[in-house]
Amino acid sequence: MSTLSLRLPNSLHEQIRNLAKEEGVSINQFIASAAAEKMAALLTEEYIEKRAGRASRKKFQAVLKKIPDVPPEEQDRI
């Protein structure tokens, strides 16, 4: 584990302190979780963009053709 010195505006520090207390976690744990959530969101976006780059309309159409042509069930009707 590493140590990070972080400068925060007093108002942000106070809000983090209050939220961490409400959640029953330390400020360190709260900030680590927040950083992990942000990182996951950014990496997910990157992953989806890479997957989209490998997309093939031909393969998509082939998969759609496998769907049976039947009317929707009662609960699925609009």
Beta strands, then each sheet from edge to edge (+ up, - down):
end
